[in-house]
Amino acid sequence: MGKKRRDDLPYEKFLQKGAESLTDAELLAILLRTGPIPGPEAPKAHLDCPALALAQQVLALPAGGRSGLSGLPSLSPAQLMEIRGIGEVKAVRLCCVAELGRRLSLCTRPQLPAFPDPATAAAYCRPLMEGEGGTVERVILLLLDAKGRLIHERVLAIGTVNSAPVSPREVFLQALKYQAVHFILLHNHPSQDVKPSREDAEITERLAGLGEMMQLTMLDHIIVGGTNYFSFREAGLL
């Protein structure tokens, strides 16, 4: 028998040892190992590139300040197609896999009865912030009852790479609708710099003041950036 192609090795390894044994590059290589594809992709695909080498190039692409598997959701089909050997079909496949991963993380989140600390709240909301690869700001509202238990979560706003407007009116309409007693506001910084802006500080002060007037306690405003976060409560600013 002839020598196995490099592309075949991750697939064989999967059959022998299971998916857990594969590296990130080997998992992507299985997705990219498609053989000749007829149609409009064929002239672009440059199928002489081994799938494992393609996968390693994908993981090396910088995306939103990240690289490796964590950067995959931030890559667009156009960026992926800049790699010699990846045409439209493979690029779309990788983007769909990234989105499936995000949706799976939402489905499998533990249903937390409460948020004992800012890190827990940030981790819980991080999958909600990763739509569009985490390249735009999203504002999330967590509504809690008198015992601090979660009764409702809502994406309040989806903005741009630099901002997402927060409407105090919408915050308190939602809080009154669900009869909340406490609330936590979270938003992400696509740059992954979690330092609060002047606007972040101003909206925090405004919401906390309005909440006090309405007997609704703002427990925290948390800024999420990648795996980091900033808590106004922990910083003594709330």
RODO-2510 file (C-alpha; in nm, 4 decimals, decimal comma):
residues 238
     n   res          X          Y          Z
     1     m     0,0000     0,0000     0,0000
     2     g     0,1180     0,3532    -0,0705
     3     k     0,2213     0,5972     0,1951
     4     k    -0,0680     0,7818     0,3618
     5     r    -0,1122     1,1429     0,2566
     6     r    -0,0530     1,3980     0,5324
     7     d    -0,4204     1,5008     0,4993
     8     d    -0,5340     1,1498     0,5957
     9     l    -0,3507     1,1341     0,9277
    10     p    -0,5898     1,3432     1,1430
    11     y    -0,8872     1,1478     1,0070
    12     e    -0,7172     0,8169     1,0910
    13     k    -0,6233     0,9470     1,4348
    14     f    -0,9884     1,0422     1,4956
    15     l    -1,1065     0,6903     1,4064
    16     q    -0,8450     0,5278     1,6283
    17     k    -0,8430     0,7598     1,9313
    18     g    -1,1469     0,9887     1,9095
    19     a    -1,1942     1,3625     1,8661
    20     e    -1,0419     1,4447     2,2068
    21     s    -0,7016     1,3245     2,0859
    22     l    -0,6859     1,5785     1,8024
    23     t    -0,5107     1,9144     1,8175
    24     d    -0,6960     2,2295     1,7079
    25     a    -0,5135     2,2169     1,3737
    26     e    -0,6020     1,8499     1,3217
    27     l    -0,9716     1,9166     1,3893
    28     l    -0,9723     2,1970     1,1337
    29     a    -0,7785     1,9803     0,8898
    30     i    -1,0585     1,7228     0,8884
    31     l    -1,3059     1,9984     0,8000
    32     l    -1,0783     2,1246     0,5231
    33     r    -1,0006     1,7799     0,3772
    34     t    -1,2567     1,7730     0,0969
    35     g    -1,0743     1,6501    -0,2107
    36     p    -1,1283     1,8147    -0,5525
    37     i    -1,4355     2,0371    -0,5611
    38     p    -1,5998     2,0975    -0,8969
    39     g    -1,7495     2,4297    -0,9873
    40     p    -1,6451     2,7914    -0,9301
    41     e    -1,4218     2,7184    -0,6308
    42     a    -1,1920     2,4845    -0,8207
    43     p    -0,9639     2,7497    -0,9807
    44     k    -0,9208     2,9237    -0,6431
    45     a    -0,8779     2,6289    -0,4132
    46     h    -0,5172     2,5332    -0,5037
    47     l    -0,5768     2,1846    -0,3734
    48     d    -0,2075     2,0983    -0,3732
    49     c    -0,1942     2,2434    -0,0191
    50     p    -0,2252     1,9757     0,2512
    51     a    -0,5229     2,0257     0,4803
    52     l    -0,3111     2,0281     0,7960
    53     a    -0,0925     2,3052     0,6572
    54     l    -0,4061     2,5028     0,5677
    55     a    -0,5422     2,4563     0,9176
    56     q    -0,2184     2,5824     1,0711
    57     q    -0,2356     2,8937     0,8515
    58     v    -0,5949     2,9556     0,9617
    59     l    -0,4947     2,9327     1,3289
    60     a    -0,2057     3,1748     1,2682
    61     l    -0,4337     3,4486     1,1323
    62     p    -0,4691     3,7430     1,3715
    63     a    -0,8354     3,8208     1,4334
    64     g    -0,9635     4,0897     1,6670
    65     g    -0,6396     4,0808     1,8630
    66     r    -0,6626     3,7026     1,8956
    67     s    -0,5170     3,4102     1,7069
    68     g    -0,5601     3,0372     1,7292
    69     l    -0,8978     2,8756     1,7764
    70     s    -1,0331     3,1678     1,9817
    71     g    -0,9817     3,3969     1,6830
    72     l    -1,1782     3,1819     1,4385
    73     p    -1,5202     3,3404     1,5110
    74     s    -1,3776     3,6831     1,4217
    75     l    -1,2597     3,5795     1,0748
    76     s    -1,4708     3,6618     0,7718
    77     p    -1,4937     3,4412     0,4603
    78     a    -1,2934     3,7052     0,2717
    79     q    -1,0093     3,6859     0,5244
    80     l    -1,0056     3,3075     0,5113
    81     m    -1,0023     3,3085     0,1318
    82     e    -0,6781     3,5062     0,1366
    83     i    -0,5077     3,1790     0,2325
    84     r    -0,3909     2,9889    -0,0726
    85     g    -0,5949     2,6692    -0,0740
    86     i    -0,9149     2,8047     0,0825
    87     g    -1,1960     2,8930    -0,1528
    88     e    -1,5489     3,0073    -0,0837
    89     v    -1,6883     2,6665     0,0146
    90     k    -1,4192     2,5980     0,2755
    91     a    -1,4343     2,9543     0,4086
    92     v    -1,8112     2,9379     0,4565
    93     r    -1,7778     2,5954     0,6206
    94     l    -1,5289     2,7292     0,8778
    95     c    -1,7427     3,0352     0,9543
    96     c    -2,0480     2,8131     1,0062
    97     v    -1,8528     2,5851     1,2387
    98     a    -1,7483     2,8885     1,4459
    99     e    -2,1098     3,0057     1,4701
   100     l    -2,2268     2,6556     1,5641
   101     g    -1,9680     2,6541     1,8405
   102     r    -2,0987     2,9851     1,9725
   103     r    -2,4587     2,8618     1,9691
   104     l    -2,3597     2,5370     2,1405
   105     s    -2,1894     2,7337     2,4154
   106     l    -2,5143     2,9258     2,4661
   107     c    -2,7193     2,6049     2,4794
   108     t    -2,4868     2,4371     2,7277
   109     r    -2,4414     2,7275     2,9690
   110     p    -2,5324     2,6309     3,3239
   111     q    -2,8573     2,7903     3,4362
   112     l    -2,7136     2,9987     3,7152
   113     p    -2,9547     3,0929     3,9933
   114     a    -2,7365     3,3878     4,0926
   115     f    -2,4072     3,5643     4,0213
   116     p    -2,1840     3,5626     4,3288
   117     d    -1,9114     3,7715     4,1657
   118     p    -1,8395     3,9745     3,8490
   119     a    -1,6266     3,6961     3,6972
   120     t    -1,9257     3,4602     3,7032
   121     a    -2,1524     3,7154     3,5359
   122     a    -1,8883     3,7939     3,2713
   123     a    -1,8357     3,4244     3,1918
   124     y    -2,2112     3,3671     3,1703
   125     c    -2,2644     3,6523     2,9228
   126     r    -1,9490     3,6080     2,7145
   127     p    -2,1173     3,3726     2,4580
   128     l    -2,3904     3,6332     2,4039
   129     m    -2,1229     3,8862     2,3114
   130     e    -1,9487     3,6730     2,0520
   131     g    -2,1978     3,7191     1,7672
   132     e    -2,0282     3,8636     1,4571
   133     g    -1,7104     3,7196     1,6052
   134     g    -1,7178     3,9645     1,8949
   135     t    -1,6237     4,2493     1,6585
   136     v    -1,9090     4,4801     1,7644
   137     e    -2,0245     4,6010     2,1041
   138     r    -2,3244     4,4346     2,2642
   139     v    -2,5012     4,5507     2,5777
   140     i    -2,6615     4,2858     2,7984
   141     l    -2,9016     4,3351     3,0858
   142     l    -2,9374     4,0793     3,3654
   143     l    -3,2484     4,1231     3,5789
   144     l    -3,2526     3,9745     3,9288
   145     d    -3,5119     3,9237     4,2008
   146     a    -3,4870     4,0300     4,5657
   147     k    -3,2619     3,7308     4,6437
   148     g    -3,0281     3,8070     4,3541
   149     r    -3,1570     3,5229     4,1371
   150     l    -3,1679     3,5654     3,7604
   151     i    -3,5196     3,6150     3,6246
   152     h    -3,4450     3,7497     3,2755
   153     e    -3,1575     3,8298     3,0406
   154     r    -3,1746     4,0539     2,7364
   155     v    -2,9425     4,1890     2,4670
   156     l    -3,0302     4,5573     2,4897
   157     a    -2,8218     4,6912     2,2039
   158     i    -2,5899     4,5859     1,9232
   159     g    -2,3618     4,8636     1,8056
   160     t    -2,0352     4,9155     1,6198
   161     v    -1,6728     4,8355     1,6939
   162     n    -1,6590     5,1454     1,9138
   163     s    -1,9940     5,1815     2,0857
   164     a    -2,3428     5,0525     2,1522
   165     p    -2,5950     5,3083     2,2779
   166     v    -2,7674     5,2269     2,6059
   167     s    -3,1202     5,3557     2,6618
   168     p    -3,2004     5,4061     3,0335
   169     r    -3,5666     5,3964     2,9351
   170     e    -3,5289     5,0458     2,7922
   171     v    -3,3369     4,9282     3,1000
   172     f    -3,6132     5,0339     3,3362
   173     l    -3,8990     4,9257     3,1100
   174     q    -3,7517     4,5751     3,1129
   175     a    -3,6890     4,5868     3,4884
   176     l    -4,0487     4,6897     3,5608
   177     k    -4,1894     4,4386     3,3117
   178     y    -4,0175     4,1467     3,4894
   179     q    -4,0589     4,2958     3,8381
   180     a    -3,6855     4,2974     3,8971
   181     v    -3,5317     4,4337     4,2164
   182     h    -3,1662     4,4371     4,1069
   183     f    -2,9917     4,4554     3,7710
   184     i    -2,6448     4,4105     3,6219
   185     l    -2,5354     4,5763     3,2988
   186     l    -2,2602     4,4239     3,0852
   187     h    -2,1033     4,5187     2,7559
   188     n    -1,7987     4,4097     2,5584
   189     h    -1,5058     4,6015     2,4144
   190     p    -1,4037     4,4345     2,0845
   191     s    -1,0550     4,5823     2,1286
   192     q    -1,0283     4,3662     2,4456
   193     d    -0,9128     4,6729     2,6393
   194     v    -1,1490     4,6660     2,9374
   195     k    -1,0591     5,0117     3,0673
   196     p    -1,3876     5,2053     3,0986
   197     s    -1,4402     5,5083     2,8777
   198     r    -1,5816     5,8397     2,9949
   199     e    -1,9149     5,7383     2,8381
   200     d    -1,9068     5,4078     3,0308
   201     a    -1,8597     5,5940     3,3576
   202     e    -2,1337     5,8459     3,2770
   203     i    -2,3987     5,5873     3,1876
   204     t    -2,3111     5,3890     3,5014
   205     e    -2,3581     5,6917     3,7236
   206     r    -2,6828     5,7847     3,5475
   207     l    -2,8357     5,4360     3,5666
   208     a    -2,7351     5,3901     3,9300
   209     g    -2,8936     5,7233     4,0220
   210     l    -3,2147     5,6591     3,8319
   211     g    -3,2336     5,3074     3,9734
   212     e    -3,2052     5,4386     4,3276
   213     m    -3,4980     5,6732     4,2637
   214     m    -3,7046     5,3779     4,1375
   215     q    -3,5941     5,1388     4,4142
   216     l    -3,4000     4,9302     4,1602
   217     t    -3,0417     4,8545     4,2616
   218     m    -2,7697     4,8526     3,9972
   219     l    -2,5417     4,5818     4,1336
   220     d    -2,2659     4,6241     3,8762
   221     h    -2,1581     4,7393     3,5321
   222     i    -1,9108     4,4935     3,3829
   223     i    -1,6969     4,5478     3,0741
   224     v    -1,5820     4,2284     2,9021
   225     g    -1,2840     4,2023     2,6696
   226     g    -1,1730     3,8546     2,5632
   227     t    -1,1109     3,6608     2,8842
   228     n    -1,0705     3,9799     3,0903
   229     y    -1,3287     4,1998     3,2562
   230     f    -1,3618     4,5254     3,4483
   231     s    -1,6154     4,5629     3,7289
   232     f    -1,7298     4,9068     3,8427
   233     r    -1,8338     4,7480     4,1732
   234     e    -1,4959     4,5827     4,2326
   235     a    -1,3180     4,9071     4,1405
   236     g    -1,5216     5,0960     4,4030
   237     l    -1,6887     5,3117     4,1379
   238     l    -2,0431     5,1938     4,2107
***
